[in-house]
């Protein structure tokens, strides 16, 4: 590759890193309380919040892990794209109005706060916070791992920079992330989301055109190459099979309603009616951005099978390798900067909800009030969680997308019954929520730690979600309904 390409890409990434520091410093001036740190002061507009929702959904999980899954499994991961788009719509329908109303009535600053308002149960709020903290570790590790992969790939192509190990890239990525998050909180995240989301919508279209032009005869040529190698890879279910794909569909459609880093943004808007205008922005933005996921994954698989590219050492290298060698250097630089922006802003969201769980939600549920000097301890907790997730990313052997899917499944199984259903069904009880959350966490982590693979590729998160939904429904029906505060009762009727 010509030397100038790597220099242009490196300069784009450096400029982006400097921009992140600038955004962090700017956001720090606007972050004067925990309300600002966790909820952006509840002053976000339609465009900012709508773009932030789809950017948080896509993240490094989609931009780095998605092409890796297509490279490894063929079109199986297309089901994630379809499912997440439907799931965004469902989460708006079930939760956007409810969460904003709760925030208006009780000044909630986190999802466990809203759970406490709905159920009047400290134990349910506590378990929700614990579930969020545990899910954050898997999902945040995916983001940090994706950042390290992108940075290492960029530096490896610059001839005058010596080989940089993955561990060093992980340290640098985490350090920039921590500064950005500690200084600006969620304010830094959502405004970076706005910039990178708009960039990635345009860049995804250009990358798709580049990917099609890279393989002879475009999509037809790709299809022929993939069909000759493995007909299942471009079949409707890919190499994962029908059961595995449908389990993904289940966990990603319904599971979208249980992603706290996404649905908490519903509480940050200026007005209650903003959700109806945010929905098309979020769904359209996600669908267009996902073209990068699909285009790069298919083209890299075709290029390797046709002998134009050597086999990838890691499937997660599909996107960085394609951008380095086939995209125009300016486009590659913009996309790499956008990739890091997507990863960093989503990681900021995870650190934000994780810190809220540690310094606000768990202490409030445990002793009736949050920590003193909460903003200071929120920043300390942010550093600690980032360090722990970086270690998890370093020693985990999972693909970025699979780490992300594990985090998604953990959130879905633990939170969907309590929040997505319980906020719309007055019969739901705290006991049902507690048992559903506990059972889902046990099942999900049992499957992950023991590395148990379910038959026919059935997703572990989908299995634990089925169990938690069943427990939630049966216990709610079998136990007396709890009293609901009058204002919350009226809000649930709207």
N, C-alpha and C positions, 0 to 999 in steps of 0.2 A: 504494500500500500504506500502511495506517495506520502512523503514526510509532511507535506502541508496539510493533508487531511487530518492527521492525528493532532496537529497543532491547533487547527480550527476547532476541533471537537473539545480538546483540552481547555482552550480559552473560553468556549461557551460554558463549560462546567464551572470553571473558576469564577466567571462573571456571575453565574447563578449562585455559587456559594457566598460570594460577597453580597449579592442581593438578599440572601437569607439572613445574613448578619444585619444588613440594613433594616430589613423588615422586623427582625427581632428587636432592634433598638427603637424603631418607631413604635412598635406595639407595646414596648415596655412603658412608654410615656402614657399610653392609654389604659394600662393595666394597674389600677390603684386599689383593687379589692378582689376578694375571691369571686364575687359576682362577675367581675370583668374577666378574671383568669379562667373561669370555668364556663361562663355563658356569654362572653363578649358583650356584657351589659345589656343584652337583649335588644340590640339596635341594628341588626343586620337586615339588609334589603333583600328583595326577591331574587335578583340575579346572583348576588354573593352566596346566599344560602342554597339556592337551587344548584349552582355549580359545585358548592362544597359537598352536597349530598352525593352527587354522582362521582366526584373525585375521590371521596372517602371510600365509596364502594369499589371503584376500580383499583386504585393504589398500586403498590409494587407487586401485589398478589396478581393483578391482571396484566400489568405492563411487562413484567419479567417472568413471573410464573406461568401466565397464560400461554405465551408462545412456546415455553418449555413443555407444557402439557400437550399441545398440538403436535410438537415434534416427537414426543414420546408415544402418544396414544391416538394420533389422528384426530378425527372430528368429535371424539367423545366430549372434549371440553367445550364444544359449542353449546352443550346443554347448560353449562354454567352461564354463558352469555345470555341465552334466552331466558333462563330462570331468573337471573339477577334483574333483568329488565322488567319482568312481570312482578318480581318481588318488590322492586322500588314502588311500583304503582300500588301494590297491596299495602305496603307500609304507610303510604300517604293516606289511603282510604281508612285504615284501622286506627292510626295513631296521630296523624298530624294535628287534627283539631283537639283531640283529647289532651295531648301533652302540652299544647300551647294554653289550653284552658286551665290546666292544673298549675302551670307556671304563672298565669295571670292571677289566679285565686290565692296561691300559697307561696309565691316567690321561690319555687323549687330551683335548685342549681345543679341537679344531677338526676339520673334515672332512679337510683334508690330513694331519693327524696320524693319523687312522684309515686313510687311504690308505697312508701310510708303514708303519703296522703290518701292513696286509694284504699289501703287495707287497715290502716291504723295499727300496724304490727311491726314492732322493732325487729323481731326475728326474721320476718320476710324481707325487710329492708337490708338487714345484715347479710342474709344469704345471697341476695341479689348482688350486693357489693362484692362478696367473696367470689361469686361466679364471674363477675366482670373482671376482677383482678386476675383470676386464673386464666381466663380467656385472653386477656391482654398479653400475657407472657408468650403464648403461642403465636398470636397474630403479629405482635410487635417484633418478635424474633424473625418472622418472615420479612417484615419491612427492612430491618437492619441488615439481614442477610442479602436482600436484593440490592441495597445500597452498596454493600461491599463488593458484590459481583460486578455491578456497573462500573464502580470506580477502578477496580483492578483491571477490567478489560480496557478501559480508556488508557490507563497508565502503561499497560503492557505494549501498546502500539506506539508509544513515544520513544524513539531510539535513544535519546540522551538521558532518559530516566532509567536507572537500574531496576531489575525485577523487584516488584513489591509484593510481599506475601499477603494472602487473604487476611491474616490476622491484623496486619498493620492497616489495611484498608478499612477493616471493621472498626478499629479504634478511631481512625480519623472521621469516619462517617458518624459514629456515635457521638464524638466530641462536638461536631458541628450541630448535630441534631439536638444535643442537650443544651447548647447555648441558645439555639433558636427557640426551644420550647420553654426553657426556664425564664428567658427574658420576656417573651411575648404572650405565653399562654395560648388559649384558643384563638385570640385575635390574630396572631401571626399565622396560625394554621388556615383560617378561612380566607384571608386575603391572598395568601400564596395559592390556595385552592383556586381562587378566581383566575389568577394569572395563568397557572398551568392548565386549568381546565379549558380555557379558551384556546390556548396554544395547541393542546393535544387534540381538540376536535378538528382543527385544520391539518395538523401534522399527521393524524391518523389516515385521513383521506390521501395525502401525498405518499405516505408510506405504503398504503395498499396499492396505489398505482405503480410505485417502484417495485414492490414485491411481484406483481403480475408481470411487469416488463422484464424482470430478472430471469425468469424461466422461459425458454423457447416455447412459443405458442400460448403463452399466458396461462390462464386457468385450465384450458384444455390440456396443455402440456403437463401441468402439475398433476391433473387427474390421471392421465395415462401413466405417469411415472409411479404415482402412489398405488394405482390399481394393479400394476404389474408386480409391485413388491408385496402388497398385502391388501386384497380387496376389502377386508373389513375396516381398514383404516379410514376409508372415505365412504363407508356405508353410513346409514342414519344413526347408528349407535357407536361407531368407531370400534376400537379394540377392547373397550371396557365392557361392551355388551348392554343389552336392553335393561336388565335389572339395575346395574350400576348407574347407568345414565338416568333412569327414572328416580333412583334414590337421590342423585344429585339434584334433579329437578325439584324433588320434594323439599330437600333441606335448603336449597337456595331460594326457592319461591317463598315458602313460609318462614324460612330462616332470616330473610331480609328484615322481617319485622322484629327481630331480636338482636340486631347489631347496634350496640349502645353508642358507638362512635358515629353512627349515621343518624339514628332516630333522636338523639339528644339535640341535634341541630334544629329539630322542629320547634324547640323551646326558645330559640334565639332570635326569632323574627320580630319585627316591629309590631305587626298587626296580626290578628287572628286569621283574617281572610287571605293572607299571603300564600297559604299552602296550595290553593287551587292554581295559582300562577307559577309556583315553583315546580309542580309536577312535570309539565311538558319540558321544562328546561332540564330537569334531572334525567328523565327517560331518554330524551333525544340526545343529550350529551353523552350518556353512557353508551347508547347503541352505536353512535358514530366512533367514539374512542375505541370500542371493542374491535373495530376493523383492523387496528394495528395488531392486536392479539392474534386474529385469524390469519391476516396476510403474512406476517413474519413466520408464524409457525408452519404454515403449509409450504411456503417457499423454501425455508431452510431444510425441511424434511425432503423436499424434491431435489434440492441442490446436493444434499449429501448422498441420496440414493442414486443420482445420476453421475456421481463422481466429480462434480465441480467443486465440492467442498469436502474436506476430511471429516469423518465422524466427530461429533462434539464430545468432549470429555464429560461434560455435564449438560443435561437438557436445558438448564436455566441459562446457559450461555447463548441460546438461540437468538434472542433479541439483540444483545450487545454485539455478537459476531456479525449479524446481518447489517446492522447500522454502520459498523466500522468498515465493512468491505463493499457494500452495495449501494447504500444511500448516498446522495449528494452530501458533501461534508457540512454545508450549512444546515441542511435538513437533519443530518445526523446529530450535529451539535445542539440544535433546538430540541430534538426529541430526547437526547440524553439529559439535557437540562430539565425538560419536562418530566422525564422519568424520575429524576432525583426530586423534583418538586412534588410529584405525586406521592412518592414514597415518604418524603419528609413531612409533608402536611398531614398525611394519614397517620404516620408514626406520632406526630404531635397530638392528634386526636386521641390515640390510644394512651399516650402518656398522661394526657389531661384527665381522661376518665379513670385511669388507674390511680393517679394522685388524688383525685376526688374521693375514690373509694377508701384510700388509706387515711387521709387526714380529715375527711368530712363525714362520709357515710358510715364507715365501721365504728369510729368513736361515738357518733351520734346514736347509732343503734345500740351500742354496748353500754354507754354511760349517760345517754340522754342529751349530750351536747358534743359539738365538734371540738377540735383542738384550739387552744389559744394561739394567737398570732398565726392564723390559718394560712395566710398567703406565703409566709416564710416557710412553713412546713410543707406546703404544696410544692414549692420549688425544690426542697430537699428530697421529697418523695419522688419527684420527677427524675432527679439524678440517679437515685437508687434503683428505680424500676428500669431505667434505660441500661444501667450496668448489668443488672440481672438478665434482661432480655438479650443483651449482646453475648453474654456467656452461653445462654441457651442456643443462640444462633450459631455460635462457634463450634459447639460440641454436638449439635444435631446433624444427622446425616440425611434428613428429609429434604426433598425439593422445596423451593420457596412456595410453590403453589400448594403443595401438600401440607406445609406448615400453616399456610393461610386457611386452607380448607378445614384443618383441625381447629383453629381458632374460631372460624365461622361456625362450625358445628357445635363447639362448646357454648358459644353465645346463644345459638338458636335453641338448643335443647333446654338450656337453663332459663332463658328469658321469654321465649315466645308464649308459653302458657300463662305465665304470671302477668306479662305486660300486654301482648297483642290480643289475647283472649280475655284476660281478667279485667282489662280496662274497658271492655265492651260488654261484659257479662256480669251482672250483679250477683249471680249465684256463686261466683268463685270465692273460695275461702282461704284465709292465711295458711291453715294446715295443709290444704291441697298444694298451695304454692311451695311451701317448705319441703314437702315430701317430693314434689316434682323436681325442684332444683337439686336437692340432695341426690336423688336417684340418677338424674342425668349426669351430674358431675362424676359420680362413682362409675357409671357405665362408660362414659367417654374416656376417662383417664385409665380405667382398667383395660379397655381395648387398646389405647395408645401405648401405655407402659409395657404391657405384655405383647405388644405388636401382633394382636389377633386380627386376622383378615377374615371378614365375613364372606360367606359363599356368594358366588356370582358377582363379585365386585361391589356388593351392597355397602354404601358409605356408613362408617361408624357413627358419624354425627346424625344421619337420618335415623339410624336404629335407636340411638339414645333419645332423639326427639319424639319418636313414636312411643317410647316407654314413658317419657315425662308427660306427654299429652294424655295418655291413657290413665296414668295415676292422677293427674290433675282433674280430669273429668269425673272419675269414679269417686274420688274423695270429696270433691265439691258437691256432688249429688248426695252423698251419704252423710254430710255434716251440715249443721244449721248455718244459714247464711249470716254473715256478720253485719252489724249495723254500719251504715255508711253516712258520713256527715252530709247534712242537707245540701250544702253548696256543691259538693262533689257528686252527690246523687243527681242533682239537676244538670250538672255538666255532662254526666254520662248519658242523659236523655237527649241531649242535643245532637 
